[in-house]
Amino acid sequence: MSPPTPDQEPQQNPQADSIQSPIQEPMNTTSPDQEMQQNPQGDTNLEQEEEEEGECGFCLFMKGGGCKDTFVGWEKCIEEAEKNQEDIVEKCFEVTAALKKCMEAHSDYYEPVLRAEKAAEAEAVEQLEKEKEKEEGGVVEGEKAKEEEKA
């Protein structure tokens, strides 16, 4: 089919009428600083909405189960420890243990995370064992070299 000439009307594709194009919303061009200037009281609904939009998939999953409150407490502990440059393991040991206990109690929902955690733990143990074997092998070889020097 050749393109229409200026004196001809273009032929319409009958399928084009049935296709609906999505309406795109205009992009938000205000920065967070500009939003605060426009809303200096800090609308908490706006902050919550932004937080939910930028939240990671893992966090959304964790908050979707029965351990939402425990997870939020764990998250706050981690954020606080990072902000204050504290030892996360030491500071958040109790909330981490509580979260793990809660997840085990709701294992029907959290099973994929628990399974991944066990796999990561097994891999870490295997890695430590390999490193230990290397160190012990190095010590044995080093001791043999010292014994040969003495002889």
Phi and psi in radians as a Rosetta constraint file:
Dihedral C 1 N 2 CA 2 C 2 CIRCULARHARMONIC -1.562 0.35
Dihedral N 2 CA 2 C 2 N 3 CIRCULARHARMONIC 2.678 0.35
Dihedral C 2 N 3 CA 3 C 3 CIRCULARHARMONIC -1.140 0.35
Dihedral N 3 CA 3 C 3 N 4 CIRCULARHARMONIC 2.610 0.35
Dihedral C 3 N 4 CA 4 C 4 CIRCULARHARMONIC -1.199 0.35
Dihedral N 4 CA 4 C 4 N 5 CIRCULARHARMONIC 2.550 0.35
Dihedral C 4 N 5 CA 5 C 5 CIRCULARHARMONIC -1.516 0.35
Dihedral N 5 CA 5 C 5 N 6 CIRCULARHARMONIC 2.852 0.35
Dihedral C 5 N 6 CA 6 C 6 CIRCULARHARMONIC -0.992 0.35
Dihedral N 6 CA 6 C 6 N 7 CIRCULARHARMONIC -0.503 0.35
Dihedral C 6 N 7 CA 7 C 7 CIRCULARHARMONIC -1.518 0.35
Dihedral N 7 CA 7 C 7 N 8 CIRCULARHARMONIC -0.090 0.35
Dihedral C 7 N 8 CA 8 C 8 CIRCULARHARMONIC -1.790 0.35
Dihedral N 8 CA 8 C 8 N 9 CIRCULARHARMONIC 2.609 0.35
Dihedral C 8 N 9 CA 9 C 9 CIRCULARHARMONIC -1.469 0.35
Dihedral N 9 CA 9 C 9 N 10 CIRCULARHARMONIC 2.436 0.35
Dihedral C 9 N 10 CA 10 C 10 CIRCULARHARMONIC -1.188 0.35
Dihedral N 10 CA 10 C 10 N 11 CIRCULARHARMONIC 2.482 0.35
Dihedral C 10 N 11 CA 11 C 11 CIRCULARHARMONIC -1.421 0.35
Dihedral N 11 CA 11 C 11 N 12 CIRCULARHARMONIC 2.399 0.35
Dihedral C 11 N 12 CA 12 C 12 CIRCULARHARMONIC -1.631 0.35
Dihedral N 12 CA 12 C 12 N 13 CIRCULARHARMONIC 2.528 0.35
Dihedral C 12 N 13 CA 13 C 13 CIRCULARHARMONIC -1.435 0.35
Dihedral N 13 CA 13 C 13 N 14 CIRCULARHARMONIC 2.109 0.35
Dihedral C 13 N 14 CA 14 C 14 CIRCULARHARMONIC -1.107 0.35
Dihedral N 14 CA 14 C 14 N 15 CIRCULARHARMONIC -0.466 0.35
Dihedral C 14 N 15 CA 15 C 15 CIRCULARHARMONIC -1.297 0.35
Dihedral N 15 CA 15 C 15 N 16 CIRCULARHARMONIC -0.451 0.35
Dihedral C 15 N 16 CA 16 C 16 CIRCULARHARMONIC -1.107 0.35
Dihedral N 16 CA 16 C 16 N 17 CIRCULARHARMONIC -0.531 0.35
Dihedral C 16 N 17 CA 17 C 17 CIRCULARHARMONIC -1.214 0.35
Dihedral N 17 CA 17 C 17 N 18 CIRCULARHARMONIC -0.488 0.35
Dihedral C 17 N 18 CA 18 C 18 CIRCULARHARMONIC -1.481 0.35
Dihedral N 18 CA 18 C 18 N 19 CIRCULARHARMONIC -0.240 0.35
Dihedral C 18 N 19 CA 19 C 19 CIRCULARHARMONIC -1.509 0.35
Dihedral N 19 CA 19 C 19 N 20 CIRCULARHARMONIC 2.205 0.35
Dihedral C 19 N 20 CA 20 C 20 CIRCULARHARMONIC -1.798 0.35
Dihedral N 20 CA 20 C 20 N 21 CIRCULARHARMONIC 2.270 0.35
Dihedral C 20 N 21 CA 21 C 21 CIRCULARHARMONIC -1.608 0.35
Dihedral N 21 CA 21 C 21 N 22 CIRCULARHARMONIC 2.467 0.35
Dihedral C 21 N 22 CA 22 C 22 CIRCULARHARMONIC -1.196 0.35
Dihedral N 22 CA 22 C 22 N 23 CIRCULARHARMONIC 2.485 0.35
Dihedral C 22 N 23 CA 23 C 23 CIRCULARHARMONIC -1.501 0.35
Dihedral N 23 CA 23 C 23 N 24 CIRCULARHARMONIC 2.178 0.35
Dihedral C 23 N 24 CA 24 C 24 CIRCULARHARMONIC -1.667 0.35
Dihedral N 24 CA 24 C 24 N 25 CIRCULARHARMONIC 2.378 0.35
Dihedral C 24 N 25 CA 25 C 25 CIRCULARHARMONIC -1.401 0.35
Dihedral N 25 CA 25 C 25 N 26 CIRCULARHARMONIC 2.594 0.35
Dihedral C 25 N 26 CA 26 C 26 CIRCULARHARMONIC -1.133 0.35
Dihedral N 26 CA 26 C 26 N 27 CIRCULARHARMONIC 2.543 0.35
Dihedral C 26 N 27 CA 27 C 27 CIRCULARHARMONIC -1.190 0.35
Dihedral N 27 CA 27 C 27 N 28 CIRCULARHARMONIC 2.479 0.35
Dihedral C 27 N 28 CA 28 C 28 CIRCULARHARMONIC -1.330 0.35
Dihedral N 28 CA 28 C 28 N 29 CIRCULARHARMONIC 2.064 0.35
Dihedral C 28 N 29 CA 29 C 29 CIRCULARHARMONIC -1.815 0.35
Dihedral N 29 CA 29 C 29 N 30 CIRCULARHARMONIC 0.124 0.35
Dihedral C 29 N 30 CA 30 C 30 CIRCULARHARMONIC -1.589 0.35
Dihedral N 30 CA 30 C 30 N 31 CIRCULARHARMONIC 2.448 0.35
Dihedral C 30 N 31 CA 31 C 31 CIRCULARHARMONIC -1.461 0.35
Dihedral N 31 CA 31 C 31 N 32 CIRCULARHARMONIC 2.870 0.35
Dihedral C 31 N 32 CA 32 C 32 CIRCULARHARMONIC -1.008 0.35
Dihedral N 32 CA 32 C 32 N 33 CIRCULARHARMONIC -0.616 0.35
Dihedral C 32 N 33 CA 33 C 33 CIRCULARHARMONIC -1.135 0.35
Dihedral N 33 CA 33 C 33 N 34 CIRCULARHARMONIC -0.723 0.35
Dihedral C 33 N 34 CA 34 C 34 CIRCULARHARMONIC -1.142 0.35
Dihedral N 34 CA 34 C 34 N 35 CIRCULARHARMONIC -0.664 0.35
Dihedral C 34 N 35 CA 35 C 35 CIRCULARHARMONIC -1.102 0.35
Dihedral N 35 CA 35 C 35 N 36 CIRCULARHARMONIC -0.702 0.35
Dihedral C 35 N 36 CA 36 C 36 CIRCULARHARMONIC -1.146 0.35
Dihedral N 36 CA 36 C 36 N 37 CIRCULARHARMONIC -0.639 0.35
Dihedral C 36 N 37 CA 37 C 37 CIRCULARHARMONIC -1.170 0.35
Dihedral N 37 CA 37 C 37 N 38 CIRCULARHARMONIC -0.638 0.35
Dihedral C 37 N 38 CA 38 C 38 CIRCULARHARMONIC -1.305 0.35
Dihedral N 38 CA 38 C 38 N 39 CIRCULARHARMONIC -0.511 0.35
Dihedral C 38 N 39 CA 39 C 39 CIRCULARHARMONIC -2.317 0.35
Dihedral N 39 CA 39 C 39 N 40 CIRCULARHARMONIC 1.256 0.35
Dihedral C 39 N 40 CA 40 C 40 CIRCULARHARMONIC -1.126 0.35
Dihedral N 40 CA 40 C 40 N 41 CIRCULARHARMONIC -0.341 0.35
Dihedral C 40 N 41 CA 41 C 41 CIRCULARHARMONIC -1.271 0.35
Dihedral N 41 CA 41 C 41 N 42 CIRCULARHARMONIC -0.289 0.35
Dihedral C 41 N 42 CA 42 C 42 CIRCULARHARMONIC 1.253 0.35
Dihedral N 42 CA 42 C 42 N 43 CIRCULARHARMONIC 1.327 0.35
Dihedral C 42 N 43 CA 43 C 43 CIRCULARHARMONIC -1.041 0.35
Dihedral N 43 CA 43 C 43 N 44 CIRCULARHARMONIC 2.006 0.35
Dihedral C 43 N 44 CA 44 C 44 CIRCULARHARMONIC -1.165 0.35
Dihedral N 44 CA 44 C 44 N 45 CIRCULARHARMONIC -0.518 0.35
Dihedral C 44 N 45 CA 45 C 45 CIRCULARHARMONIC -1.115 0.35
Dihedral N 45 CA 45 C 45 N 46 CIRCULARHARMONIC -0.700 0.35
Dihedral C 45 N 46 CA 46 C 46 CIRCULARHARMONIC -1.122 0.35
Dihedral N 46 CA 46 C 46 N 47 CIRCULARHARMONIC -0.752 0.35
Dihedral C 46 N 47 CA 47 C 47 CIRCULARHARMONIC -1.114 0.35
Dihedral N 47 CA 47 C 47 N 48 CIRCULARHARMONIC -0.754 0.35
Dihedral C 47 N 48 CA 48 C 48 CIRCULARHARMONIC -1.112 0.35
Dihedral N 48 CA 48 C 48 N 49 CIRCULARHARMONIC -0.723 0.35
Dihedral C 48 N 49 CA 49 C 49 CIRCULARHARMONIC -1.088 0.35
Dihedral N 49 CA 49 C 49 N 50 CIRCULARHARMONIC -0.773 0.35
Dihedral C 49 N 50 CA 50 C 50 CIRCULARHARMONIC -1.124 0.35
Dihedral N 50 CA 50 C 50 N 51 CIRCULARHARMONIC -0.692 0.35
Dihedral C 50 N 51 CA 51 C 51 CIRCULARHARMONIC -1.098 0.35
Dihedral N 51 CA 51 C 51 N 52 CIRCULARHARMONIC -0.771 0.35
Dihedral C 51 N 52 CA 52 C 52 CIRCULARHARMONIC -1.159 0.35
Dihedral N 52 CA 52 C 52 N 53 CIRCULARHARMONIC -0.655 0.35
Dihedral C 52 N 53 CA 53 C 53 CIRCULARHARMONIC -1.131 0.35
Dihedral N 53 CA 53 C 53 N 54 CIRCULARHARMONIC -0.679 0.35
Dihedral C 53 N 54 CA 54 C 54 CIRCULARHARMONIC -1.610 0.35
Dihedral N 54 CA 54 C 54 N 55 CIRCULARHARMONIC 0.119 0.35
Dihedral C 54 N 55 CA 55 C 55 CIRCULARHARMONIC -1.352 0.35
Dihedral N 55 CA 55 C 55 N 56 CIRCULARHARMONIC 2.489 0.35
Dihedral C 55 N 56 CA 56 C 56 CIRCULARHARMONIC -1.259 0.35
Dihedral N 56 CA 56 C 56 N 57 CIRCULARHARMONIC 2.750 0.35
Dihedral C 56 N 57 CA 57 C 57 CIRCULARHARMONIC -1.058 0.35
Dihedral N 57 CA 57 C 57 N 58 CIRCULARHARMONIC -0.674 0.35
Dihedral C 57 N 58 CA 58 C 58 CIRCULARHARMONIC -1.080 0.35
Dihedral N 58 CA 58 C 58 N 59 CIRCULARHARMONIC -0.773 0.35
Dihedral C 58 N 59 CA 59 C 59 CIRCULARHARMONIC -1.107 0.35
Dihedral N 59 CA 59 C 59 N 60 CIRCULARHARMONIC -0.738 0.35
Dihedral C 59 N 60 CA 60 C 60 CIRCULARHARMONIC -1.096 0.35
Dihedral N 60 CA 60 C 60 N 61 CIRCULARHARMONIC -0.713 0.35
Dihedral C 60 N 61 CA 61 C 61 CIRCULARHARMONIC -1.092 0.35
Dihedral N 61 CA 61 C 61 N 62 CIRCULARHARMONIC -0.840 0.35
Dihedral C 61 N 62 CA 62 C 62 CIRCULARHARMONIC -1.072 0.35
Dihedral N 62 CA 62 C 62 N 63 CIRCULARHARMONIC -0.659 0.35
Dihedral C 62 N 63 CA 63 C 63 CIRCULARHARMONIC -1.370 0.35
Dihedral N 63 CA 63 C 63 N 64 CIRCULARHARMONIC -0.198 0.35
Dihedral C 63 N 64 CA 64 C 64 CIRCULARHARMONIC -1.441 0.35
Dihedral N 64 CA 64 C 64 N 65 CIRCULARHARMONIC -0.206 0.35
Dihedral C 64 N 65 CA 65 C 65 CIRCULARHARMONIC -1.797 0.35
Dihedral N 65 CA 65 C 65 N 66 CIRCULARHARMONIC -2.927 0.35
Dihedral C 65 N 66 CA 66 C 66 CIRCULARHARMONIC -1.303 0.35
Dihedral N 66 CA 66 C 66 N 67 CIRCULARHARMONIC -0.073 0.35
Dihedral C 66 N 67 CA 67 C 67 CIRCULARHARMONIC -1.891 0.35
Dihedral N 67 CA 67 C 67 N 68 CIRCULARHARMONIC 0.456 0.35
Dihedral C 67 N 68 CA 68 C 68 CIRCULARHARMONIC -0.981 0.35
Dihedral N 68 CA 68 C 68 N 69 CIRCULARHARMONIC -0.913 0.35
Dihedral C 68 N 69 CA 69 C 69 CIRCULARHARMONIC -1.101 0.35
Dihedral N 69 CA 69 C 69 N 70 CIRCULARHARMONIC -0.707 0.35
Dihedral C 69 N 70 CA 70 C 70 CIRCULARHARMONIC -1.145 0.35
Dihedral N 70 CA 70 C 70 N 71 CIRCULARHARMONIC -0.707 0.35
Dihedral C 70 N 71 CA 71 C 71 CIRCULARHARMONIC -1.137 0.35
Dihedral N 71 CA 71 C 71 N 72 CIRCULARHARMONIC -0.739 0.35
Dihedral C 71 N 72 CA 72 C 72 CIRCULARHARMONIC -1.081 0.35
Dihedral N 72 CA 72 C 72 N 73 CIRCULARHARMONIC -0.709 0.35
Dihedral C 72 N 73 CA 73 C 73 CIRCULARHARMONIC -1.102 0.35
Dihedral N 73 CA 73 C 73 N 74 CIRCULARHARMONIC -0.707 0.35
Dihedral C 73 N 74 CA 74 C 74 CIRCULARHARMONIC -1.120 0.35
Dihedral N 74 CA 74 C 74 N 75 CIRCULARHARMONIC -0.783 0.35
Dihedral C 74 N 75 CA 75 C 75 CIRCULARHARMONIC -1.016 0.35
Dihedral N 75 CA 75 C 75 N 76 CIRCULARHARMONIC -0.787 0.35
Dihedral C 75 N 76 CA 76 C 76 CIRCULARHARMONIC -1.102 0.35
Dihedral N 76 CA 76 C 76 N 77 CIRCULARHARMONIC -0.699 0.35
Dihedral C 76 N 77 CA 77 C 77 CIRCULARHARMONIC -1.083 0.35
Dihedral N 77 CA 77 C 77 N 78 CIRCULARHARMONIC -0.796 0.35
Dihedral C 77 N 78 CA 78 C 78 CIRCULARHARMONIC -1.082 0.35
Dihedral N 78 CA 78 C 78 N 79 CIRCULARHARMONIC -0.833 0.35
Dihedral C 78 N 79 CA 79 C 79 CIRCULARHARMONIC -1.059 0.35
Dihedral N 79 CA 79 C 79 N 80 CIRCULARHARMONIC -0.750 0.35
Dihedral C 79 N 80 CA 80 C 80 CIRCULARHARMONIC -1.127 0.35
Dihedral N 80 CA 80 C 80 N 81 CIRCULARHARMONIC -0.759 0.35
Dihedral C 80 N 81 CA 81 C 81 CIRCULARHARMONIC -1.101 0.35
Dihedral N 81 CA 81 C 81 N 82 CIRCULARHARMONIC -0.734 0.35
Dihedral C 81 N 82 CA 82 C 82 CIRCULARHARMONIC -1.126 0.35
Dihedral N 82 CA 82 C 82 N 83 CIRCULARHARMONIC -0.762 0.35
Dihedral C 82 N 83 CA 83 C 83 CIRCULARHARMONIC -1.086 0.35
Dihedral N 83 CA 83 C 83 N 84 CIRCULARHARMONIC -0.703 0.35
Dihedral C 83 N 84 CA 84 C 84 CIRCULARHARMONIC -1.624 0.35
Dihedral N 84 CA 84 C 84 N 85 CIRCULARHARMONIC 0.129 0.35
Dihedral C 84 N 85 CA 85 C 85 CIRCULARHARMONIC 0.901 0.35
Dihedral N 85 CA 85 C 85 N 86 CIRCULARHARMONIC 0.828 0.35
Dihedral C 85 N 86 CA 86 C 86 CIRCULARHARMONIC -1.738 0.35
Dihedral N 86 CA 86 C 86 N 87 CIRCULARHARMONIC 2.864 0.35
Dihedral C 86 N 87 CA 87 C 87 CIRCULARHARMONIC -1.243 0.35
Dihedral N 87 CA 87 C 87 N 88 CIRCULARHARMONIC 1.993 0.35
Dihedral C 87 N 88 CA 88 C 88 CIRCULARHARMONIC -1.107 0.35
Dihedral N 88 CA 88 C 88 N 89 CIRCULARHARMONIC -0.762 0.35
Dihedral C 88 N 89 CA 89 C 89 CIRCULARHARMONIC -1.072 0.35
Dihedral N 89 CA 89 C 89 N 90 CIRCULARHARMONIC -0.813 0.35
Dihedral C 89 N 90 CA 90 C 90 CIRCULARHARMONIC -1.169 0.35
Dihedral N 90 CA 90 C 90 N 91 CIRCULARHARMONIC -0.826 0.35
Dihedral C 90 N 91 CA 91 C 91 CIRCULARHARMONIC -1.183 0.35
Dihedral N 91 CA 91 C 91 N 92 CIRCULARHARMONIC -0.699 0.35
Dihedral C 91 N 92 CA 92 C 92 CIRCULARHARMONIC -1.845 0.35
Dihedral N 92 CA 92 C 92 N 93 CIRCULARHARMONIC 0.290 0.35
Dihedral C 92 N 93 CA 93 C 93 CIRCULARHARMONIC -0.989 0.35
Dihedral N 93 CA 93 C 93 N 94 CIRCULARHARMONIC -0.832 0.35
Dihedral C 93 N 94 CA 94 C 94 CIRCULARHARMONIC -1.172 0.35
Dihedral N 94 CA 94 C 94 N 95 CIRCULARHARMONIC -0.775 0.35
Dihedral C 94 N 95 CA 95 C 95 CIRCULARHARMONIC -1.218 0.35
Dihedral N 95 CA 95 C 95 N 96 CIRCULARHARMONIC -0.529 0.35
Dihedral C 95 N 96 CA 96 C 96 CIRCULARHARMONIC -1.166 0.35
Dihedral N 96 CA 96 C 96 N 97 CIRCULARHARMONIC -0.762 0.35
Dihedral C 96 N 97 CA 97 C 97 CIRCULARHARMONIC -1.105 0.35
Dihedral N 97 CA 97 C 97 N 98 CIRCULARHARMONIC -0.711 0.35
Dihedral C 97 N 98 CA 98 C 98 CIRCULARHARMONIC -1.124 0.35
Dihedral N 98 CA 98 C 98 N 99 CIRCULARHARMONIC -0.689 0.35
Dihedral C 98 N 99 CA 99 C 99 CIRCULARHARMONIC -1.150 0.35
Dihedral N 99 CA 99 C 99 N 100 CIRCULARHARMONIC -0.779 0.35
Dihedral C 99 N 100 CA 100 C 100 CIRCULARHARMONIC -1.089 0.35
Dihedral N 100 CA 100 C 100 N 101 CIRCULARHARMONIC -0.742 0.35
Dihedral C 100 N 101 CA 101 C 101 CIRCULARHARMONIC -1.093 0.35
Dihedral N 101 CA 101 C 101 N 102 CIRCULARHARMONIC -0.739 0.35
Dihedral C 101 N 102 CA 102 C 102 CIRCULARHARMONIC -1.115 0.35
Dihedral N 102 CA 102 C 102 N 103 CIRCULARHARMONIC -0.764 0.35
Dihedral C 102 N 103 CA 103 C 103 CIRCULARHARMONIC -1.098 0.35
Dihedral N 103 CA 103 C 103 N 104 CIRCULARHARMONIC -0.680 0.35
Dihedral C 103 N 104 CA 104 C 104 CIRCULARHARMONIC -1.167 0.35
Dihedral N 104 CA 104 C 104 N 105 CIRCULARHARMONIC -0.620 0.35
Dihedral C 104 N 105 CA 105 C 105 CIRCULARHARMONIC -1.193 0.35
Dihedral N 105 CA 105 C 105 N 106 CIRCULARHARMONIC -0.465 0.35
Dihedral C 105 N 106 CA 106 C 106 CIRCULARHARMONIC -1.985 0.35
Dihedral N 106 CA 106 C 106 N 107 CIRCULARHARMONIC 0.737 0.35
Dihedral C 106 N 107 CA 107 C 107 CIRCULARHARMONIC -1.109 0.35
Dihedral N 107 CA 107 C 107 N 108 CIRCULARHARMONIC -0.396 0.35
Dihedral C 107 N 108 CA 108 C 108 CIRCULARHARMONIC -1.038 0.35
Dihedral N 108 CA 108 C 108 N 109 CIRCULARHARMONIC -0.645 0.35
Dihedral C 108 N 109 CA 109 C 109 CIRCULARHARMONIC -1.532 0.35
Dihedral N 109 CA 109 C 109 N 110 CIRCULARHARMONIC -0.792 0.35
Dihedral C 109 N 110 CA 110 C 110 CIRCULARHARMONIC -1.543 0.35
Dihedral N 110 CA 110 C 110 N 111 CIRCULARHARMONIC 0.117 0.35
Dihedral C 110 N 111 CA 111 C 111 CIRCULARHARMONIC -0.895 0.35
Dihedral N 111 CA 111 C 111 N 112 CIRCULARHARMONIC -0.756 0.35
Dihedral C 111 N 112 CA 112 C 112 CIRCULARHARMONIC -1.062 0.35
Dihedral N 112 CA 112 C 112 N 113 CIRCULARHARMONIC -0.668 0.35
Dihedral C 112 N 113 CA 113 C 113 CIRCULARHARMONIC -1.251 0.35
Dihedral N 113 CA 113 C 113 N 114 CIRCULARHARMONIC -0.743 0.35
Dihedral C 113 N 114 CA 114 C 114 CIRCULARHARMONIC -1.093 0.35
Dihedral N 114 CA 114 C 114 N 115 CIRCULARHARMONIC -0.702 0.35
Dihedral C 114 N 115 CA 115 C 115 CIRCULARHARMONIC -1.122 0.35
Dihedral N 115 CA 115 C 115 N 116 CIRCULARHARMONIC -0.765 0.35
Dihedral C 115 N 116 CA 116 C 116 CIRCULARHARMONIC -1.132 0.35
Dihedral N 116 CA 116 C 116 N 117 CIRCULARHARMONIC -0.674 0.35
Dihedral C 116 N 117 CA 117 C 117 CIRCULARHARMONIC -1.113 0.35
Dihedral N 117 CA 117 C 117 N 118 CIRCULARHARMONIC -0.745 0.35
Dihedral C 117 N 118 CA 118 C 118 CIRCULARHARMONIC -1.129 0.35
Dihedral N 118 CA 118 C 118 N 119 CIRCULARHARMONIC -0.694 0.35
Dihedral C 118 N 119 CA 119 C 119 CIRCULARHARMONIC -1.137 0.35
Dihedral N 119 CA 119 C 119 N 120 CIRCULARHARMONIC -0.741 0.35
Dihedral C 119 N 120 CA 120 C 120 CIRCULARHARMONIC -1.134 0.35
Dihedral N 120 CA 120 C 120 N 121 CIRCULARHARMONIC -0.694 0.35
Dihedral C 120 N 121 CA 121 C 121 CIRCULARHARMONIC -1.109 0.35
Dihedral N 121 CA 121 C 121 N 122 CIRCULARHARMONIC -0.783 0.35
Dihedral C 121 N 122 CA 122 C 122 CIRCULARHARMONIC -1.084 0.35
Dihedral N 122 CA 122 C 122 N 123 CIRCULARHARMONIC -0.697 0.35
Dihedral C 122 N 123 CA 123 C 123 CIRCULARHARMONIC -1.153 0.35
Dihedral N 123 CA 123 C 123 N 124 CIRCULARHARMONIC -0.689 0.35
Dihedral C 123 N 124 CA 124 C 124 CIRCULARHARMONIC -1.132 0.35
Dihedral N 124 CA 124 C 124 N 125 CIRCULARHARMONIC -0.730 0.35
Dihedral C 124 N 125 CA 125 C 125 CIRCULARHARMONIC -1.087 0.35
Dihedral N 125 CA 125 C 125 N 126 CIRCULARHARMONIC -0.773 0.35
Dihedral C 125 N 126 CA 126 C 126 CIRCULARHARMONIC -1.064 0.35
Dihedral N 126 CA 126 C 126 N 127 CIRCULARHARMONIC -0.736 0.35
Dihedral C 126 N 127 CA 127 C 127 CIRCULARHARMONIC -1.115 0.35
Dihedral N 127 CA 127 C 127 N 128 CIRCULARHARMONIC -0.758 0.35
Dihedral C 127 N 128 CA 128 C 128 CIRCULARHARMONIC -1.100 0.35
Dihedral N 128 CA 128 C 128 N 129 CIRCULARHARMONIC -0.703 0.35
Dihedral C 128 N 129 CA 129 C 129 CIRCULARHARMONIC -1.111 0.35
Dihedral N 129 CA 129 C 129 N 130 CIRCULARHARMONIC -0.704 0.35
Dihedral C 129 N 130 CA 130 C 130 CIRCULARHARMONIC -1.117 0.35
Dihedral N 130 CA 130 C 130 N 131 CIRCULARHARMONIC -0.757 0.35
Dihedral C 130 N 131 CA 131 C 131 CIRCULARHARMONIC -1.118 0.35
Dihedral N 131 CA 131 C 131 N 132 CIRCULARHARMONIC -0.694 0.35
Dihedral C 131 N 132 CA 132 C 132 CIRCULARHARMONIC -1.109 0.35
Dihedral N 132 CA 132 C 132 N 133 CIRCULARHARMONIC -0.747 0.35
Dihedral C 132 N 133 CA 133 C 133 CIRCULARHARMONIC -1.071 0.35
Dihedral N 133 CA 133 C 133 N 134 CIRCULARHARMONIC -0.712 0.35
Dihedral C 133 N 134 CA 134 C 134 CIRCULARHARMONIC -1.103 0.35
Dihedral N 134 CA 134 C 134 N 135 CIRCULARHARMONIC -0.788 0.35
Dihedral C 134 N 135 CA 135 C 135 CIRCULARHARMONIC -1.105 0.35
Dihedral N 135 CA 135 C 135 N 136 CIRCULARHARMONIC -0.789 0.35
Dihedral C 135 N 136 CA 136 C 136 CIRCULARHARMONIC -1.137 0.35
Dihedral N 136 CA 136 C 136 N 137 CIRCULARHARMONIC -0.673 0.35
Dihedral C 136 N 137 CA 137 C 137 CIRCULARHARMONIC -1.109 0.35
Dihedral N 137 CA 137 C 137 N 138 CIRCULARHARMONIC -0.687 0.35
Dihedral C 137 N 138 CA 138 C 138 CIRCULARHARMONIC -1.182 0.35
Dihedral N 138 CA 138 C 138 N 139 CIRCULARHARMONIC -0.653 0.35
Dihedral C 138 N 139 CA 139 C 139 CIRCULARHARMONIC -1.189 0.35
Dihedral N 139 CA 139 C 139 N 140 CIRCULARHARMONIC -0.764 0.35
Dihedral C 139 N 140 CA 140 C 140 CIRCULARHARMONIC -1.084 0.35
Dihedral N 140 CA 140 C 140 N 141 CIRCULARHARMONIC -0.796 0.35
Dihedral C 140 N 141 CA 141 C 141 CIRCULARHARMONIC -1.121 0.35
Dihedral N 141 CA 141 C 141 N 142 CIRCULARHARMONIC -0.697 0.35
Dihedral C 141 N 142 CA 142 C 142 CIRCULARHARMONIC -1.119 0.35
Dihedral N 142 CA 142 C 142 N 143 CIRCULARHARMONIC -0.697 0.35
Dihedral C 142 N 143 CA 143 C 143 CIRCULARHARMONIC -1.162 0.35
Dihedral N 143 CA 143 C 143 N 144 CIRCULARHARMONIC -0.678 0.35
Dihedral C 143 N 144 CA 144 C 144 CIRCULARHARMONIC -1.090 0.35
Dihedral N 144 CA 144 C 144 N 145 CIRCULARHARMONIC -0.717 0.35
Dihedral C 144 N 145 CA 145 C 145 CIRCULARHARMONIC -1.130 0.35
Dihedral N 145 CA 145 C 145 N 146 CIRCULARHARMONIC -0.708 0.35
Dihedral C 145 N 146 CA 146 C 146 CIRCULARHARMONIC -1.126 0.35
Dihedral N 146 CA 146 C 146 N 147 CIRCULARHARMONIC -0.735 0.35
Dihedral C 146 N 147 CA 147 C 147 CIRCULARHARMONIC -1.121 0.35
Dihedral N 147 CA 147 C 147 N 148 CIRCULARHARMONIC -0.683 0.35
Dihedral C 147 N 148 CA 148 C 148 CIRCULARHARMONIC -1.176 0.35
Dihedral N 148 CA 148 C 148 N 149 CIRCULARHARMONIC -0.618 0.35
Dihedral C 148 N 149 CA 149 C 149 CIRCULARHARMONIC -1.137 0.35
Dihedral N 149 CA 149 C 149 N 150 CIRCULARHARMONIC -0.676 0.35
Dihedral C 149 N 150 CA 150 C 150 CIRCULARHARMONIC -1.184 0.35
Dihedral N 150 CA 150 C 150 N 151 CIRCULARHARMONIC -0.552 0.35
